């Protein structure tokens, strides 16, 4: 029986191979289509075929065995080269171990810090050159860089192995050295990601292999991916989106994924045309740049663009014109995707589509389910949603029935479509009136000179908080009078309590590696002014 506020997705038709292991899927792809390209480097002629992936997985599995990383042991993947990262990451999972992706923009001590948070036996795989040397990082069994444990004490780094970016193989291993038969994992592997958060020690999210496969197969089915598809990803591979939407969904479909280290606006559409890209994995920050800094020139081969990781502002969506969009909503705890808009459905401003393999509830402040259309706290559960954090942290975010509080506010329409209103900690309480930042940001984005807009609350002695806005202008925009024009725009389009008390023009704002603005840091910056 269904209740108001509870909106499960229809039971999806199982994708072939849903119950298979990642190791078996890699072997199957290698046996059936060994010469089909799995990964391409966007800036060179380097490729990795499914046969090459199978061989590399075998080589790395045996390296992990030789170093003594046990089943469920951690593999800290400190690899900047996208193809090499993918090989090590997938092998760790397929061999029954825990892949722990590392942000290579962090200091060399970052793997040891994450190893201390993870606990248990682990090793580091890196393509960073050791200090004072040139070339590829050290040989198997050498010590990694020291780090800091939970108590702040210096700890020695775990054993380390180097990866050859040219082949994706362990340093010193050649293609001809790898036996044909891959090694099966002793059990189910996983990915462990640590949420950054702003409230102290990061929370560890462990995504088992079965959960990764479930979500990746739901994504592949939802997007209609086939072996003929050629995706493009420039998002960081140490984040869940690129790992599941990019690497695993492509593997499930037997397709090809073109990998770039970062987004570059210059020559972007030409690159996608040359690579015959059929779908693009992007985030709103990238799409805003594409929509507002030049003509849209997608290749004829492009079937759709997928937007994730942050809400897509309605003005950006409108500026993208007829470009086919899949707008999604997800989180690390949901292995990247919870809802998505169907490819063949008309656009709905503000909506992030229908649940895909998960259930969504809307709850009020008292925990009661809310009727369709009312804004409340979004709770989710399903095979793709975790049921706890590592070490039992933040247990109050889960209820006894397996529902997870997402921290997002939103509503669900009568037909199940989900709309977001913002994060619960982003809502501004101005004298008892709730201001949702996205409502104000969408108005400011109507001015074509504005590339991006962010609204946060500033403490106020009388009202408690007032909204203030930061706008990032287009690179070539004439900003004379911009603040006055935006103030007038807000006065004409927003009720008084929603209007920004101040509008500031800034060159940029603090960002996460995905390009998403870090609102907690913007709030802290605002409060210190």
C-alpha positions as CSV (number, residue, x, y, z in Angstrom):
1,X,0.0,0.0,0.0
2,X,1.3,3.4,-0.9
3,X,1.2,6.4,1.4
4,X,1.3,10.1,0.7
5,X,5.0,11.2,0.4
6,X,6.3,7.8,-0.5
7,X,7.3,7.3,-4.2
8,X,9.0,4.0,-5.2
9,X,10.2,3.5,-8.7
10,X,8.5,0.8,-10.7
11,X,10.5,-2.5,-10.4
12,X,13.0,-2.2,-13.3
13,X,13.6,-5.0,-15.7
14,X,16.9,-6.7,-14.6
15,X,19.9,-5.9,-16.8
16,X,21.8,-8.9,-18.1
17,X,24.6,-9.7,-15.8
18,X,23.2,-8.0,-12.7
19,X,24.2,-10.9,-10.5
20,X,27.6,-11.5,-12.0
21,X,30.8,-10.3,-10.3
22,X,32.9,-7.5,-11.6
23,X,35.8,-9.9,-12.2
24,X,33.5,-12.2,-14.2
25,X,32.1,-9.2,-16.2
26,X,35.7,-8.1,-17.1
27,X,36.6,-11.6,-18.2
28,X,33.4,-11.9,-20.2
29,X,34.1,-8.6,-22.0
30,X,37.6,-9.8,-22.8
31,X,36.5,-13.1,-24.1
32,X,33.7,-11.7,-26.3
33,X,35.2,-8.4,-27.5
34,X,38.9,-8.4,-26.6
35,X,39.8,-5.7,-29.2
36,X,36.9,-3.4,-28.4
37,X,38.2,-0.2,-26.8
38,X,37.1,0.4,-23.2
39,X,38.9,3.6,-22.4
40,X,40.5,6.3,-24.6
41,X,42.7,9.2,-23.5
42,X,41.2,12.4,-24.8
43,X,44.6,14.1,-25.4
44,X,46.6,11.3,-27.0
45,X,46.2,8.1,-29.0
46,X,46.4,5.9,-25.9
47,X,43.6,3.3,-25.5
48,X,42.8,0.4,-23.3
49,X,40.9,-2.5,-24.9
50,X,38.7,-4.9,-22.9
51,X,41.4,-7.6,-23.5
52,X,44.0,-5.1,-22.1
53,X,41.9,-4.4,-19.1
54,X,41.6,-8.1,-18.3
55,X,45.4,-8.5,-18.5
56,X,46.0,-5.5,-16.3
57,X,43.5,-6.7,-13.7
58,X,45.4,-10.0,-13.6
59,X,48.7,-8.3,-13.1
60,X,47.5,-6.0,-10.4
61,X,45.7,-8.8,-8.6
62,X,48.9,-10.7,-8.3
63,X,50.8,-7.6,-7.2
64,X,48.3,-7.1,-4.4
65,X,48.8,-10.8,-3.4
66,X,52.6,-10.5,-3.5
67,X,52.6,-7.4,-1.3
68,X,50.2,-9.1,1.1
69,X,47.1,-7.0,0.9
70,X,44.4,-9.3,2.4
71,X,40.8,-9.8,1.2
72,X,38.9,-6.6,2.2
73,X,42.3,-4.8,2.6
74,X,42.5,-1.2,1.4
75,X,44.2,-0.1,-1.9
76,X,44.8,3.7,-1.8
77,X,44.5,4.7,-5.5
78,X,46.8,7.8,-5.7
79,X,46.9,7.9,-9.5
80,X,46.4,11.0,-11.6
81,X,46.5,9.4,-15.0
82,X,42.8,8.5,-15.8
83,X,43.4,5.2,-17.6
84,X,45.9,3.9,-15.0
85,X,43.5,5.0,-12.2
86,X,40.7,3.1,-13.8
87,X,42.7,-0.1,-14.0
88,X,43.9,0.0,-10.4
89,X,40.6,1.0,-9.0
90,X,38.6,-1.7,-10.8
91,X,41.2,-4.4,-9.9
92,X,41.0,-3.5,-6.2
93,X,37.2,-4.1,-6.3
94,X,37.3,-7.1,-8.6
95,X,39.9,-8.8,-6.4
96,X,37.7,-8.5,-3.3
97,X,39.6,-5.6,-1.8
98,X,38.6,-2.0,-0.9
99,X,39.4,0.7,-3.4
100,X,40.1,4.1,-1.7
101,X,40.4,6.8,-4.3
102,X,42.8,9.6,-3.5
103,X,42.6,13.3,-4.6
104,X,46.0,13.7,-6.3
105,X,45.7,17.5,-5.8
106,X,46.3,16.8,-2.1
107,X,49.8,16.5,-0.5
108,X,51.7,13.2,-0.8
109,X,50.7,12.4,2.8
110,X,47.1,12.1,1.8
111,X,47.1,8.3,1.2
112,X,48.5,7.7,4.7
113,X,45.9,10.0,6.2
114,X,43.1,8.0,4.5
115,X,44.7,4.7,5.4
116,X,44.6,5.8,9.1
117,X,40.9,6.7,8.7
118,X,40.2,3.4,7.0
119,X,42.0,1.2,9.5
120,X,43.4,-2.3,8.8
121,X,45.9,-3.5,6.3
122,X,46.3,-1.4,3.1
123,X,48.7,-0.3,0.4
124,X,49.2,2.7,-1.9
125,X,49.4,2.6,-5.7
126,X,50.7,5.9,-7.1
127,X,52.0,7.5,-10.3
128,X,53.6,10.3,-8.4
129,X,57.4,10.5,-8.7
130,X,59.2,10.0,-5.3
131,X,60.7,13.2,-3.9
132,X,64.0,14.2,-5.6
133,X,63.4,11.8,-8.6
134,X,61.9,11.9,-12.0
135,X,59.6,9.4,-13.7
136,X,57.2,6.9,-12.4
137,X,56.6,6.2,-8.7
138,X,58.5,3.5,-6.9
139,X,58.6,-0.2,-7.1
140,X,56.2,-2.6,-5.3
141,X,56.8,-2.9,-1.5
142,X,58.4,0.5,-1.0
143,X,57.1,2.6,1.9
144,X,54.6,5.3,1.1
145,X,54.7,8.9,2.4
146,X,53.9,9.2,6.2
147,X,50.6,10.7,7.3
148,X,48.7,11.7,10.4
149,X,46.3,9.5,12.4
150,X,43.0,10.4,14.1
151,X,44.9,11.7,17.2
152,X,47.2,13.9,15.1
153,X,50.3,11.7,15.5
154,X,52.6,11.0,12.6
155,X,52.2,7.5,11.2
156,X,54.4,5.6,8.7
157,X,52.9,5.2,5.2
158,X,51.6,1.9,4.0
159,X,53.5,-0.2,1.4
160,X,53.5,1.4,-2.0
161,X,53.6,0.3,-5.6
162,X,54.1,2.3,-8.8
163,X,51.9,2.2,-11.9
164,X,53.2,2.8,-15.4
165,X,50.8,5.3,-17.0
166,X,51.7,4.1,-20.5
167,X,50.3,0.6,-19.9
168,X,48.3,0.8,-16.6
169,X,50.4,-2.1,-15.4
170,X,52.6,-2.3,-12.3
171,X,56.0,-0.8,-12.8
172,X,58.4,-3.4,-14.2
173,X,55.6,-5.5,-15.7
174,X,55.3,-5.8,-19.5
175,X,52.3,-6.8,-21.5
176,X,53.9,-10.2,-22.4
177,X,54.6,-11.0,-18.8
178,X,50.9,-11.3,-17.9
179,X,49.3,-14.7,-18.0
180,X,46.0,-15.1,-19.9
181,X,43.8,-16.3,-17.0
182,X,42.7,-13.5,-14.6
183,X,42.5,-14.0,-10.9
184,X,39.1,-14.2,-9.2
185,X,38.6,-12.2,-6.1
186,X,38.1,-14.1,-2.8
187,X,34.9,-12.1,-2.0
188,X,33.0,-8.9,-2.7
189,X,35.1,-5.8,-3.1
190,X,34.0,-2.3,-2.5
191,X,34.8,1.4,-2.8
192,X,35.4,3.5,0.3
193,X,34.9,7.3,-0.1
194,X,35.2,9.8,2.7
195,X,32.7,12.7,2.6
196,X,34.4,16.0,3.1
197,X,31.6,17.6,5.1
198,X,32.0,20.8,7.3
199,X,31.3,19.3,10.7
200,X,34.6,17.6,11.6
201,X,36.0,14.2,10.9
202,X,34.9,12.9,7.4
203,X,32.3,10.1,7.3
204,X,33.4,6.9,5.5
205,X,30.9,5.6,2.9
206,X,31.5,2.0,1.8
207,X,29.8,1.0,-1.5
208,X,29.9,-2.8,-1.9
209,X,30.4,-4.2,-5.4
210,X,26.8,-5.4,-5.6
211,X,25.6,-1.9,-4.9
212,X,27.9,-0.4,-7.6
213,X,26.7,-2.9,-10.2
214,X,23.1,-2.3,-9.4
215,X,23.3,1.5,-9.8
216,X,25.6,1.3,-12.9
217,X,23.2,-1.2,-14.6
218,X,20.2,1.1,-13.7
219,X,22.1,4.0,-15.3
220,X,23.1,2.1,-18.4
221,X,19.5,0.9,-18.9
222,X,18.0,4.4,-18.2
223,X,20.4,6.0,-20.7
224,X,20.0,3.2,-23.3
225,X,23.8,2.6,-23.4
226,X,25.0,0.0,-25.9
227,X,28.4,-1.2,-27.0
228,X,28.3,1.5,-29.8
229,X,28.2,4.4,-27.3
230,X,31.2,6.6,-26.7
231,X,31.0,8.6,-23.5
232,X,33.1,11.6,-22.5
233,X,34.2,12.3,-18.9
234,X,36.4,15.1,-17.6
235,X,35.1,14.9,-14.0
236,X,37.5,13.7,-11.2
237,X,37.7,9.9,-11.0
238,X,38.2,10.0,-7.3
239,X,34.5,11.0,-7.0
240,X,31.6,8.6,-7.1
241,X,30.0,10.1,-10.2
242,X,32.8,9.4,-12.6
243,X,33.5,6.0,-11.0
244,X,29.9,4.7,-11.4
245,X,28.3,6.8,-14.1
246,X,31.5,6.7,-16.1
247,X,33.7,3.6,-15.5
248,X,31.3,1.0,-14.3
249,X,28.2,1.9,-16.4
250,X,30.4,1.9,-19.5
251,X,31.8,-1.6,-18.5
252,X,28.3,-2.9,-18.0
253,X,27.3,-1.8,-21.5
254,X,30.5,-3.0,-23.1
255,X,30.9,0.6,-24.4
256,X,33.8,3.1,-24.7
257,X,34.6,6.0,-22.4
258,X,36.9,8.9,-23.4
259,X,38.7,10.3,-20.4
260,X,40.1,13.8,-19.9
261,X,42.0,15.0,-16.8
262,X,40.0,18.2,-16.6
263,X,37.4,20.3,-18.5
264,X,38.8,22.8,-21.1
265,X,36.4,25.1,-22.8
266,X,38.7,26.0,-25.7
267,X,38.1,23.5,-28.5
268,X,35.6,21.4,-26.4
269,X,33.0,20.8,-29.1
270,X,35.7,20.1,-31.7
271,X,37.2,17.5,-29.4
272,X,33.9,15.8,-28.9
273,X,33.3,15.7,-32.6
274,X,36.7,14.2,-33.3
275,X,36.1,11.5,-30.7
276,X,32.6,10.8,-32.0
277,X,31.2,11.2,-28.6
278,X,27.6,10.0,-28.1
279,X,27.0,11.2,-24.5
280,X,28.6,13.7,-22.1
281,X,29.0,13.3,-18.3
282,X,28.9,16.9,-16.9
283,X,28.1,19.1,-13.9
284,X,26.2,22.4,-13.9
285,X,29.3,24.4,-13.6
286,X,30.6,23.0,-16.9
287,X,27.2,23.3,-18.6
288,X,27.0,27.0,-17.5
289,X,30.3,27.7,-19.1
290,X,29.3,25.9,-22.3
291,X,25.9,27.6,-22.4
292,X,27.1,31.2,-21.8
293,X,30.5,31.4,-23.4
294,X,30.0,30.6,-27.0
295,X,27.8,28.9,-29.5
296,X,26.6,25.4,-28.8
297,X,28.2,23.2,-31.4
298,X,27.6,19.6,-30.2
299,X,28.6,16.8,-32.6
300,X,25.9,15.2,-34.7
301,X,26.7,11.9,-32.8
302,X,25.8,13.3,-29.4
303,X,22.6,11.6,-28.0
304,X,22.4,13.3,-24.7
305,X,24.2,15.3,-21.9
306,X,24.0,14.1,-18.3
307,X,24.0,16.7,-15.5
308,X,24.8,15.7,-12.0
309,X,26.4,16.6,-8.6
310,X,24.5,19.8,-8.1
311,X,21.1,21.3,-9.1
312,X,21.0,22.5,-12.7
313,X,19.7,26.1,-12.6
314,X,16.7,26.7,-14.8
315,X,18.3,29.6,-16.7
316,X,21.2,27.4,-17.6
317,X,18.9,24.6,-18.7
318,X,17.0,27.1,-20.9
319,X,20.3,28.4,-22.4
320,X,21.2,24.9,-23.5
321,X,18.3,25.0,-25.9
322,X,17.4,21.7,-27.6
323,X,20.4,19.9,-26.3
324,X,19.0,16.5,-25.0
325,X,19.5,16.5,-21.2
326,X,19.4,13.8,-18.5
327,X,19.2,15.8,-15.2
328,X,19.9,13.6,-12.2
329,X,20.1,13.8,-8.4
330,X,22.3,11.6,-6.3
331,X,24.8,11.4,-3.5
332,X,27.8,9.4,-2.5
333,X,25.6,7.3,-0.2
334,X,23.5,6.3,-3.2
335,X,26.5,5.3,-5.5
336,X,25.9,8.5,-7.5
337,X,22.3,8.3,-8.8
338,X,18.9,8.3,-7.1
339,X,16.7,10.0,-9.7
340,X,17.0,11.0,-13.3
341,X,14.9,12.6,-16.0
342,X,13.8,10.2,-18.8
343,X,15.5,11.0,-22.2
344,X,12.2,11.1,-24.1
345,X,10.3,13.2,-21.5
346,X,9.6,17.0,-21.9
347,X,11.8,19.2,-19.7
348,X,10.3,20.2,-16.3
349,X,12.0,23.2,-14.8
350,X,13.3,22.5,-11.3
351,X,12.8,18.7,-11.5
352,X,15.4,16.0,-11.2
353,X,13.2,13.3,-12.7
354,X,11.9,10.0,-11.4
355,X,13.5,7.5,-8.9
356,X,15.7,5.0,-10.7
357,X,15.8,1.8,-8.6
358,X,15.2,3.6,-5.3
359,X,12.3,4.9,-3.2
360,X,11.9,8.5,-2.2
361,X,9.9,9.9,0.8
362,X,9.1,13.5,1.8
363,X,8.9,14.0,5.5
364,X,7.9,17.0,7.6
365,X,9.7,18.4,10.6
366,X,7.8,16.0,12.9
367,X,8.8,13.0,10.7
368,X,5.3,12.5,9.2
369,X,5.0,11.8,5.5
370,X,3.9,14.9,3.5
371,X,1.5,14.8,0.6
372,X,2.5,15.3,-3.0
373,X,3.8,18.8,-3.9
374,X,4.7,19.8,-0.3
375,X,8.4,20.7,0.4
376,X,10.0,18.7,3.2
377,X,13.1,16.5,4.0
378,X,13.9,13.9,1.3
379,X,14.5,10.3,2.6
380,X,15.6,7.5,0.3
381,X,16.2,3.7,0.4
382,X,16.9,0.9,-2.0
383,X,19.5,-1.6,-3.2
384,X,21.7,1.3,-4.3
385,X,21.6,3.1,-0.9
386,X,23.9,2.4,2.0
387,X,22.4,1.5,5.3
388,X,25.2,2.8,7.6
389,X,28.5,4.7,7.6
390,X,31.9,3.2,8.5
391,X,32.3,2.9,12.2
392,X,28.6,3.6,12.8
393,X,29.0,7.3,12.5
394,X,26.0,9.6,12.0
395,X,23.6,6.7,12.9
396,X,20.8,9.1,13.4
397,X,20.6,9.7,9.6
398,X,19.2,6.1,9.2
399,X,15.9,4.8,10.5
400,X,15.0,1.3,11.5
401,X,13.4,0.5,8.1
402,X,16.6,1.4,6.1
403,X,15.6,4.9,5.1
404,X,18.4,7.5,4.8
405,X,18.0,11.2,5.5
406,X,19.7,12.9,2.5
407,X,19.9,16.4,4.0
408,X,18.1,17.7,0.9
409,X,14.8,19.4,0.8
410,X,12.3,18.9,-2.0
411,X,8.9,17.7,-3.1
412,X,7.5,14.9,-5.1
413,X,4.6,15.4,-7.6
414,X,1.6,13.2,-7.9
415,X,3.3,11.3,-10.8
416,X,6.5,10.7,-8.9
417,X,8.7,13.4,-10.3
418,X,11.1,14.8,-7.7
419,X,12.0,18.5,-7.4
420,X,14.8,19.9,-5.2
421,X,14.5,23.0,-3.0
422,X,18.1,23.0,-1.6
423,X,20.1,21.6,1.2
424,X,18.4,21.8,4.7
425,X,21.4,23.7,6.0
426,X,21.3,26.1,3.1
427,X,17.8,27.4,3.8
428,X,17.9,31.0,5.1
429,X,15.4,31.8,7.9
430,X,14.7,35.5,7.5
431,X,12.5,36.6,10.4
432,X,10.5,33.4,10.2
433,X,10.3,33.3,6.4
434,X,12.1,30.6,4.6
435,X,14.3,31.7,1.7
436,X,15.5,28.9,-0.7
437,X,18.8,30.0,-2.3
438,X,17.9,28.5,-5.7
439,X,14.8,30.7,-6.0
440,X,17.0,33.8,-5.8
441,X,19.9,32.4,-7.8
442,X,17.6,31.5,-10.7
443,X,16.4,35.2,-10.9
444,X,19.9,36.6,-10.9
445,X,21.0,34.2,-13.6
446,X,18.4,35.7,-16.0
447,X,21.0,38.5,-16.6
448,X,23.2,37.2,-19.5
449,X,26.2,38.8,-17.9
450,X,26.0,36.4,-14.9
451,X,27.8,33.1,-15.3
452,X,27.1,31.8,-11.9
453,X,25.2,33.0,-8.8
454,X,25.4,31.8,-5.2
455,X,23.1,32.9,-2.3
456,X,23.9,32.3,1.3
457,X,22.6,33.6,4.7
458,X,24.4,36.3,6.6
459,X,23.7,36.6,10.4
460,X,21.5,39.5,11.3
461,X,20.8,40.8,14.8
462,X,17.2,41.6,14.1
463,X,16.0,39.0,11.5
464,X,18.3,36.1,12.4
465,X,19.7,35.9,8.9
466,X,19.4,37.7,5.5
467,X,20.2,36.5,2.0
468,X,23.3,37.9,0.3
469,X,24.4,37.1,-3.2
470,X,27.7,36.5,-5.0
471,X,27.7,36.6,-8.7
472,X,30.5,35.6,-11.1
473,X,30.4,37.5,-14.3
474,X,31.1,36.3,-17.8
475,X,34.8,36.7,-18.7
476,X,34.1,39.4,-21.2
477,X,31.1,41.0,-19.6
478,X,30.8,44.7,-19.0
479,X,30.0,44.8,-15.3
480,X,29.5,48.5,-15.0
481,X,26.1,48.9,-13.4
482,X,25.7,45.1,-12.9
483,X,24.9,45.3,-9.2
484,X,22.3,48.0,-9.8
485,X,20.7,46.1,-12.6
486,X,20.6,42.9,-10.5
487,X,19.1,44.8,-7.6
488,X,16.3,46.1,-9.8
489,X,15.8,42.6,-11.3
490,X,15.4,41.1,-7.8
491,X,13.0,43.9,-6.8
492,X,10.8,43.1,-9.8
493,X,10.8,39.3,-9.6
494,X,11.1,38.5,-5.8
495,X,9.0,39.2,-2.8
496,X,10.7,41.5,-0.3
497,X,12.0,38.9,2.1
498,X,13.7,36.9,-0.7
499,X,15.6,39.9,-2.1
500,X,19.4,39.9,-1.4
501,X,20.5,42.4,1.3
502,X,23.7,42.7,-0.7
503,X,25.0,41.6,-4.1
504,X,28.8,41.3,-4.6
505,X,30.6,40.7,-7.9
506,X,33.5,38.2,-7.5
507,X,35.9,36.5,-9.9
508,X,35.3,33.1,-8.4
509,X,34.3,31.2,-5.2
510,X,35.6,28.2,-3.2
511,X,35.0,25.0,-5.1
512,X,35.2,21.3,-4.7
513,X,37.3,19.3,-7.3
514,X,34.1,18.6,-9.2
515,X,33.6,22.4,-9.8
516,X,30.7,22.6,-7.3
517,X,30.8,25.7,-5.2
518,X,31.4,24.9,-1.5
519,X,28.6,26.8,0.2
520,X,29.9,26.1,3.7
521,X,33.1,28.0,2.9
522,X,31.1,30.8,1.3
523,X,29.0,31.1,4.4
524,X,32.1,31.2,6.6
525,X,33.6,33.8,4.3
526,X,30.4,35.9,4.6
527,X,30.3,35.6,8.4
528,X,33.9,36.8,8.7
529,X,33.4,39.9,6.6
